[in-house]
Amino acid sequence: MKKISYYIIIVFVASLSACNLKKDKSTTAEKKQTYTCPMHPQIVQDKPGSCPICGMDLVLVSAGGDKSEVTLNESQIELANVTVQRVSIQNIGNSILLNGKLKADENQTEVVSTRVPGRLDKLYIKETGVPINKGQVIYEIYSEQLLTYQQEFLLAVEQAKSIDNKRYQSYIEAAKKKLWLYGMTDEQIKALSDSKITTPKIQFVAPASGIITEIMVSEGQYVTEGAALYRLEKLNRLWVEAELYPREASLIKLKDAVTIYVNGFENHPIQSTVIFLSPEYRQASQIFVLRAALSNPDYQFVPGMQAEIVFEHSEKKALILPADAVVREQNRNHVYKKMGKGIFKAQMVTTGLENFNKVEITSGIEEGDSIVVTGAYLLYSEIVLKKGANPMAGHNHGSTKMVSQTVSQSQDMNKAISVNPEFAKQLRALLAPYLKVKDAFVSSDPKAASEKIEGVSSSLEKVDMSLLNGDTHMKWMKQLKRMKESVRLIQATKDIEIQRASFAQLTDALYTSIKTFGVEGIHAYYQFCPMAFDSKGAFWISAEKEISNPYFGEQMLKCGETKETLK
């Protein structure tokens, strides 16, 4: 009987374990498919539907998953331009940024001048900007003097044939050398010797390859010997020159390393060195001139383009990341660490010294960690929108409300920086294309948003950053990078929620710029929706006081309020 009892107990326990295991598997299977509201995470259902509070469509989430992690497939990673870099110890120092301009390398300049006096019968190149090759015919001249030299050469040839070839050979060489010195090529001299026909009109060829940058004469003009005709520039190597003040000049010397950012190619920094420092002040000023060189084999840069020269001083070694890798919030910063294939986790960090494009990380990550350096803001948006959570929700250091952040920013911007009126005008022009993008989001039209954002991109390219100097220039560059990243993301995806997250960043950067630089002459409304992005809230700028919410469209069209009138 005891044996039977033991068997019964064992069977019962085994059955109970099997039931529990089956139940656990069933429960796990059920938890795999749960739906929640991005704006109200407390709403959880096991099937698709609408939020009973705001009416938004519920989104699929993984219950119990790490809300600071996001998983992307290969196509999403490529679309978002997510790239990873290992953290390393590098040099970082205080940066000084100088406005510069590209110009031709004068060491490679060629001036084409006439060898003989005469009349310019024809110019084969009549416009600047035209590339030419060495040996190419570029002008034709009528010259009586050159005609005489041709006759002397033919006479020497005939005399050598009729009398003593050895005796007159030196005369032939002298006459030939004279023709060569006056601009005739070996081919032209040989043709003259063979044909025995002289002509006062001689075609002249380019002495070097390059691009015509200046034409000093016109057809039919009489010129003297040595008169300048064309200026040729070789643009495969350029100079970039910038002005600096004595305080800045004391921090840099010849052969120091600098980084060059050409306007329109900010994502392609060029490493160079200082090749010239002016030994004297520019006349009637307290300005030195600095010069560096850059290679231009593909001729993508042209003289006259604006550029920035960045050099660092007081360097030290530290853990360094690109500045764009750090997602910044009110009282904390975080980066995204690669945990596995397509898996990225938000990691809180503490930052230290920061310059134009690099930031020191003092805690939170270690040397060798793989960190997302481009596309970090997209990962942030993905977590907020798809998981209904702030990736740093467990690391609060005060309020996380966006409105608090903006109030803090507004206090910092009470004293606007005085800037060149032309710069303020160009910045003000950004508002018109921005409002068209806002209207596309009000209509919940992602395709229209991708098309209209091109207007913002074009207006950004027209803003002349050379009108700003020093710290003012740095402030603009910071906001410009944020706006360009927002534009790129809106163009790259048709996911309207990701587009809207990027639009929020664009709004913040534009508003910050308007307030920082004291842009006047506008009449718009700075409006706020407290429900956007997991109730963190988001702002937008509108031309009308009546609320039309770009973050929800018709779902919650009138949700929001006006926080400030921009004038």
C-alpha positions in Angstrom: 0.0 0.0 0.0 2.9 2.4 0.8 4.4 1.8 -2.6 1.1 2.5 -4.2 0.8 5.7 -2.2 4.3 6.8 -3.3 3.5 6.1 -6.9 0.3 8.1 -6.6 2.1 11.1 -5.1 4.9 11.0 -7.7 2.3 10.9 -10.5 0.4 13.7 -8.9 3.5 15.9 -8.6 4.6 15.1 -12.1 1.1 16.0 -13.4 1.0 19.2 -11.4 4.4 20.2 -12.8 3.3 19.4 -16.3 0.2 21.5 -15.9 2.2 24.4 -14.4 4.7 24.1 -17.2 1.9 24.1 -19.8 0.3 27.0 -18.0 3.6 28.9 -18.0 4.1 28.3 -21.7 0.5 29.4 -22.4 1.0 32.5 -20.3 4.3 33.3 -22.1 2.6 32.8 -25.4 -0.2 35.1 -24.3 2.3 37.8 -23.2 4.1 37.7 -26.5 1.2 39.6 -28.1 0.1 42.7 -26.1 -1.0 46.1 -27.3 -0.7 49.4 -25.5 -1.3 53.1 -26.1 1.9 55.1 -26.8 0.4 58.0 -24.9 -1.2 56.0 -22.1 1.0 53.0 -21.2 -1.5 51.9 -18.5 -3.9 50.8 -21.3 -2.9 47.2 -22.1 -4.9 44.8 -24.3 -4.3 41.4 -25.8 -5.6 42.4 -29.2 -5.5 45.5 -31.5 -7.9 48.3 -30.8 -8.2 51.9 -29.9 -7.2 53.7 -26.7 -10.4 54.5 -24.6 -8.8 57.7 -23.4 -7.4 59.4 -26.5 -8.7 57.1 -29.3 -5.2 56.4 -30.7 -4.5 53.0 -32.3 -2.8 50.6 -29.9 0.7 49.5 -30.8 2.3 46.0 -30.4 4.8 45.8 -27.5 6.7 43.0 -25.8 5.4 42.7 -22.2 8.1 42.5 -19.6 10.8 43.5 -22.1 13.6 45.9 -21.3 12.2 49.3 -22.1 15.6 50.8 -22.6 16.4 48.4 -25.4 15.4 48.5 -29.1 15.8 45.9 -31.8 16.2 46.9 -35.5 16.5 44.7 -38.5 19.1 45.3 -41.2 16.9 47.4 -43.4 15.9 49.6 -40.5 19.5 50.1 -39.5 20.5 51.0 -43.1 17.5 53.4 -43.4 18.3 55.2 -40.1 22.0 55.4 -41.0 22.8 53.7 -37.6 26.6 53.3 -37.4 28.6 52.0 -34.5 32.1 52.9 -33.2 34.2 51.5 -30.4 35.0 53.9 -27.6 38.7 54.7 -27.4 41.0 57.0 -25.6 41.9 60.0 -27.7 43.1 63.6 -27.4 40.6 66.3 -26.7 41.1 69.9 -25.9 39.5 73.3 -26.0 38.4 74.2 -29.6 38.7 77.5 -31.4 36.6 77.9 -34.6 37.6 80.3 -37.4 35.6 81.3 -40.4 37.5 80.9 -43.6 37.3 80.9 -47.4 38.7 78.6 -50.0 41.1 80.2 -52.6 43.3 78.9 -55.3 46.9 77.8 -54.4 49.0 80.7 -55.8 52.0 78.4 -56.0 50.1 76.6 -58.9 49.0 79.7 -60.7 50.1 80.2 -64.3 49.8 83.4 -66.3 49.7 83.0 -70.1 51.4 86.0 -71.8 52.2 86.9 -75.4 55.7 86.1 -76.6 55.5 88.6 -79.5 53.7 91.9 -80.2 50.8 91.8 -82.6 47.0 91.7 -83.0 44.9 89.0 -81.3 43.0 87.6 -84.2 41.2 85.0 -82.3 40.6 83.9 -78.7 39.6 80.2 -78.6 38.6 80.5 -74.9 36.3 83.4 -74.2 34.8 82.5 -70.8 36.2 81.8 -67.4 35.8 78.5 -65.6 36.8 76.5 -68.6 39.3 73.7 -68.0 42.1 73.4 -70.6 45.0 71.0 -71.2 48.6 71.6 -71.8 49.3 72.0 -75.5 45.7 73.0 -76.3 45.4 75.9 -78.8 44.0 78.9 -76.9 44.7 82.0 -79.1 45.9 83.1 -82.5 48.0 86.3 -83.1 48.9 88.3 -86.2 52.6 89.3 -85.9 54.9 90.9 -88.5 57.9 90.3 -86.2 57.2 86.5 -86.0 56.8 86.5 -89.8 60.3 88.0 -90.1 61.7 85.3 -87.8 60.1 82.6 -89.9 61.7 84.0 -93.1 65.2 84.0 -91.3 64.8 80.4 -90.4 63.9 79.3 -94.0 66.7 81.3 -95.4 69.2 79.6 -93.1 67.8 76.2 -94.1 68.2 77.0 -97.8 71.7 78.3 -97.4 72.7 75.2 -95.5 71.6 73.1 -98.4 73.4 75.2 -101.1 76.7 75.9 -99.4 78.2 74.0 -96.4 75.7 72.1 -94.3 78.1 71.8 -91.3 79.0 75.5 -91.4 75.4 76.8 -91.5 74.0 74.2 -89.1 74.6 76.5 -86.1 72.7 79.3 -88.0 69.7 76.9 -88.4 69.7 76.0 -84.7 69.9 79.6 -83.7 67.0 80.6 -86.0 65.0 77.6 -84.8 65.6 78.4 -81.1 64.5 82.0 -81.7 61.1 80.7 -83.1 60.8 78.4 -80.1 61.5 81.1 -77.6 58.9 83.3 -79.3 56.2 80.7 -78.7 56.2 78.3 -81.7 56.1 74.6 -80.9 58.4 72.0 -82.3 55.6 70.7 -84.4 54.9 74.1 -85.9 58.6 74.7 -86.7 58.8 71.3 -88.4 55.7 72.0 -90.5 57.3 75.4 -91.5 60.5 73.6 -92.5 58.6 71.0 -94.6 56.1 73.4 -96.3 58.4 76.4 -96.8 55.3 78.6 -96.3 55.4 81.5 -93.9 52.3 83.1 -92.3 51.9 86.1 -90.0 49.0 84.3 -88.2 50.3 81.8 -85.6 48.3 79.7 -83.2 49.6 79.5 -79.6 49.0 76.7 -77.1 48.6 76.6 -73.4 51.9 76.1 -71.5 50.1 74.2 -68.7 46.8 72.5 -67.7 44.4 74.3 -65.5 41.1 76.2 -65.3 40.7 79.7 -66.9 39.9 82.0 -64.0 40.6 85.4 -65.7 40.8 86.7 -69.2 42.6 90.1 -69.5 42.2 90.8 -73.2 39.6 90.7 -76.0 39.7 89.7 -79.7 41.1 92.3 -82.1 43.2 94.0 -79.4 46.8 94.9 -80.1 49.2 93.6 -77.4 52.8 94.1 -76.6 55.4 91.5 -75.9 54.8 90.0 -72.5 51.2 91.2 -72.2 49.1 89.0 -69.9 46.2 87.1 -71.6 44.9 84.4 -69.3 45.2 83.3 -65.7 45.2 79.5 -65.2 44.6 77.9 -61.8 45.2 74.3 -60.8 42.4 73.4 -58.4 43.5 69.9 -57.5 45.0 71.6 -54.4 43.5 74.6 -52.6 44.2 77.0 -49.8 41.8 77.9 -47.0 42.5 81.2 -45.3 41.0 82.4 -42.0 41.4 85.5 -39.9 42.4 85.3 -36.2 43.0 87.8 -33.4 46.2 88.1 -31.4 44.8 86.1 -28.5 44.0 83.2 -30.9 47.3 83.6 -32.8 49.2 83.0 -29.5 47.7 79.5 -29.3 48.7 78.2 -32.7 51.9 77.8 -34.6 53.1 76.5 -38.0 52.6 72.8 -38.7 49.8 72.5 -36.0 47.0 70.1 -36.9 43.7 71.6 -37.9 40.3 70.3 -39.1 38.6 71.9 -42.0 34.8 71.8 -42.6 33.8 73.1 -46.0 30.3 74.5 -46.2 28.0 71.9 -47.6 30.4 69.1 -46.7 30.2 69.3 -42.9 30.0 65.5 -42.6 33.4 65.1 -44.3 36.0 66.8 -42.1 39.4 67.3 -43.7 42.6 67.0 -41.7 45.3 69.5 -42.5 48.2 71.5 -41.0 49.0 75.2 -40.8 51.3 76.1 -43.6 51.4 79.9 -43.2 50.9 82.5 -40.4 51.1 86.1 -41.5 54.1 87.8 -40.0 52.2 91.1 -39.6 48.8 92.4 -38.9 46.5 93.1 -41.8 46.6 96.8 -42.6 44.6 99.1 -40.3 43.4 96.1 -38.2 44.3 93.7 -35.4 43.9 90.6 -37.6 46.4 87.9 -38.6 45.9 85.5 -41.5 46.2 81.7 -41.1 46.5 79.4 -44.1 46.1 75.7 -44.5 46.0 73.5 -47.6 43.6 70.8 -48.7 43.6 68.2 -51.5 40.9 68.5 -54.1 41.5 65.6 -56.6 37.8 65.3 -57.6 37.3 69.1 -57.9 34.4 69.1 -55.6 35.6 72.3 -53.9 35.9 75.6 -55.7 37.6 78.9 -54.7 35.2 81.2 -52.8 33.4 78.5 -50.8 33.0 79.1 -47.1 34.8 76.9 -44.6 35.5 76.5 -40.9 38.9 75.8 -39.5 38.9 74.1 -36.0 42.0 73.7 -33.9 42.4 72.5 -30.4 44.7 73.5 -27.6 45.3 72.4 -24.0 44.8 68.8 -25.0 44.4 65.8 -22.7 43.7 62.1 -23.1 40.2 60.8 -22.3 37.4 58.5 -23.5 36.0 60.3 -26.6 32.8 60.0 -28.7 31.5 62.1 -31.5 29.2 64.7 -30.1 26.2 63.4 -32.1 26.4 60.1 -30.3 25.1 61.6 -27.1 21.3 62.1 -26.7 20.8 65.1 -24.4 17.9 65.6 -22.1 17.3 68.1 -19.3 19.4 66.7 -16.5 21.0 63.6 -18.1 22.7 62.3 -21.2 22.7 58.9 -22.6 24.2 56.9 -25.5 23.2 53.6 -27.2 25.4 50.6 -26.6 25.3 47.7 -29.1 24.4 44.6 -27.1 24.1 42.1 -30.0 23.1 41.9 -33.6 20.5 44.7 -34.1 20.1 45.1 -30.3 20.8 48.6 -28.8 20.5 49.6 -25.2 20.3 53.1 -23.7 23.1 53.7 -21.3 23.3 56.8 -19.1 26.6 58.7 -19.3 28.3 61.7 -17.7 30.1 64.1 -20.1 33.0 66.3 -19.5 35.0 68.5 -21.9 33.2 69.1 -25.2 34.4 70.8 -28.4 33.2 71.3 -32.0 32.6 67.7 -32.8 33.8 65.5 -29.9 32.8 65.0 -26.3 34.6 63.5 -23.3 32.8 60.6 -21.5 33.7 60.5 -17.8 31.5 57.7 -16.7 28.8 55.2 -17.9 30.8 53.3 -20.6 34.2 51.8 -20.9 37.0 51.7 -23.5 36.1 49.2 -26.2 32.3 49.4 -25.8 30.5 49.6 -29.2 28.4 52.8 -29.2 26.0 54.2 -31.8 27.5 57.4 -33.3 25.0 58.2 -36.0 21.2 57.7 -35.7 21.1 57.9 -31.9 18.1 60.2 -31.9 16.2 57.8 -34.1 16.7 55.0 -31.6 15.5 57.3 -28.9 12.4 58.0 -30.9 11.9 54.3 -31.6 11.8 53.5 -27.9 9.5 56.4 -27.0 7.1 55.7 -29.8 7.0 51.9 -30.0 7.5 51.0 -26.3 5.6 53.9 -24.8 8.5 54.6 -22.4 11.4 57.0 -21.8 14.6 54.9 -22.2 16.1 56.6 -19.1 12.9 56.3 -17.0 14.9 54.5 -14.3 17.4 57.3 -14.1 15.4 60.3 -13.3 17.1 63.3 -11.9 14.3 65.7 -11.7 11.3 66.4 -13.9 11.4 64.9 -17.4 8.8 67.1 -18.8 9.8 68.7 -22.1 8.0 71.9 -21.0 10.4 72.2 -18.1 13.3 71.9 -20.4 12.0 74.5 -22.7 11.2 76.9 -19.9 14.8 76.5 -18.7 16.0 77.2 -22.3 13.8 80.3 -22.5 15.4 81.6 -19.3 18.9 81.1 -20.8 17.8 82.9 -24.0 16.4 86.0 -22.3 19.5 87.9 -23.6 19.5 87.4 -27.3 22.8 87.7 -29.2 23.1 90.6 -31.6 23.9 89.2 -35.1 24.3 90.5 -38.6 20.9 91.6 -39.9 21.4 89.6 -43.1 21.9 86.4 -41.0 18.7 87.1 -39.1 16.9 87.6 -42.4 18.1 84.2 -43.7 17.2 82.5 -40.5 13.7 84.1 -40.6 13.2 82.6 -44.1 13.3 79.1 -42.5 9.9 79.7 -41.0 7.9 79.6 -44.3 9.0 76.0 -45.4 8.8 74.8 -41.8 5.2 75.8 -41.6 4.5 73.7 -44.8 6.0 70.7 -43.1 3.9 71.3 -40.0 0.7 71.4 -42.1 1.7 68.0 -43.7 1.8 66.5 -40.2 -1.5 68.1 -39.3 -2.9 66.3 -42.3 -1.1 63.1 -41.2 0.5 62.9 -44.7 4.1 61.4 -44.4 4.7 61.6 -48.2 3.9 65.4 -48.2 6.1 65.8 -45.1 9.0 64.2 -47.0 8.5 66.5 -50.0 7.9 69.7 -48.0 11.0 69.2 -45.8 13.1 69.8 -49.0 12.2 73.5 -48.6 13.7 73.6 -45.1 16.8 71.9 -46.4 17.2 74.4 -49.2 16.7 77.3 -46.8 19.3 75.9 -44.4 21.9 75.8 -47.3 21.3 79.5 -47.9 22.1 80.6 -44.4 25.5 82.2 -44.6 27.3 81.0 -41.5 30.4 83.2 -42.3 28.3 86.1 -41.0 28.9 84.8 -37.5 32.1 84.7 -35.5 33.5 82.8 -32.5 31.1 81.6 -29.9 28.1 82.8 -31.8 29.2 80.7 -34.8 29.5 77.7 -32.5 26.0 78.2 -31.1 24.6 78.2 -34.7 26.6 75.2 -35.8 25.1 73.2 -32.9 21.5 74.0 -33.9 22.3 73.6 -37.6 23.5 70.0 -37.0 20.3 69.2 -35.2 18.1 70.6 -37.9 20.0 68.8 -40.7 19.7 65.5 -38.8 16.0 66.1 -38.4 15.6 66.9 -42.1 17.5 63.8 -43.1 15.3 61.5 -41.0 12.1 63.0 -42.3 13.3 62.5 -45.8 14.6 58.9 -45.2 11.4 57.3 -43.7 7.7 57.1 -44.4 6.9 56.2 -40.8 5.0 59.2 -39.7 5.7 58.6 -36.0 9.4 58.7 -36.6 8.9 61.8 -38.8 7.0 63.5 -36.1 9.7 62.8 -33.5 12.2 64.3 -35.9 9.9 67.3 -36.4 9.9 67.9 -32.6 13.7 68.1 -32.7 13.6 70.4 -35.7 11.1 72.6 -33.9 13.3 72.8 -30.8 16.4 73.7 -32.8 14.5 76.4 -34.8 12.9 77.9 -31.8 16.3 77.9 -29.9 17.9 79.7 -32.9 15.1 82.3 -33.2 15.5 83.1 -29.5 19.3 82.9 -29.3 19.8 85.3 -32.2 16.9 87.6 -31.5 15.2 87.2 -34.9 12.5 89.9 -35.3 9.9 90.6 -37.9 7.9 87.4 -37.5 4.5 86.8 -36.1 3.9 83.2 -35.0 2.8 81.2 -32.1 4.8 78.7 -30.1 2.3 76.0 -29.1 2.5 72.9 -26.9 0.8 69.5 -26.7 1.1 67.8 -23.3 0.0 64.4 -24.6 2.8 64.0 -27.2 5.4 61.3 -26.8 4.3 59.4 -23.7 3.0 62.6 -22.1 6.4 64.2 -22.2 4.9 66.9 -24.4 6.1 68.5 -27.6 6.1 72.0 -29.1 5.5 73.3 -32.6 5.4 76.7 -34.3 2.2 77.9 -36.0 1.2 80.9 -38.1 -2.3 80.7 -36.6 -3.3 81.0 -32.9 -6.0 78.3 -33.4 -4.6 74.9 -32.4 -4.0 72.4 -35.2 -1.9 69.6 -33.6 0.8 68.1 -35.9 1.5 65.2 -33.6 -1.9 63.7 -33.7 -3.7 65.2 -36.7 -7.4 64.5 -36.7 -7.2 62.1 -33.8 -6.6 65.0 -31.4 -6.6 68.0 -33.6 -7.3 70.6 -30.9 -5.1 69.2 -28.2 -2.7 71.9 -27.1 -2.2 75.5 -26.1 -0.2 78.6 -27.0 2.8 79.1 -24.8 4.4 82.1 -26.4 3.8 84.6 -29.2 6.9 85.1 -31.3 7.4 88.6 -32.7 
